[in-house]
């Protein structure tokens, strides 16, 4: 795993780069959050492919548990991917609501993620 720092509008945004799965459990999400928060990042970009598919099944609670920790620590998150493959109505509603609030963003590109996270 590699962390690429982006500085935009005096904000440090961590881009997580990996060829392997990074978040397979709620604890993995918490570990990633803690490590990057300790390094001074309060905004994080991660690719959907680096997150276990279970995250996107809202029934198991993994997404809620992870995103609650991000909210508690006031760390903003952007997940980059193609979310059209998920047919769950509740997940699609969750994505729309999350993007409206802006603390957690589901976006289609890295530039889109950086742009969303660089806004206050």
Protein Blocks (a to p, Z undefined) as FASTA:
>chain_A
ZZddddeehiacdddddfbdfblbfklmmmmmmmmmmnopabdcddfklpcfklmmmkno
mmmmmmmmmmmnopacdddddfklpmbfklmmmmmmmmmnomaccdfbfklmmmmmmpZZ
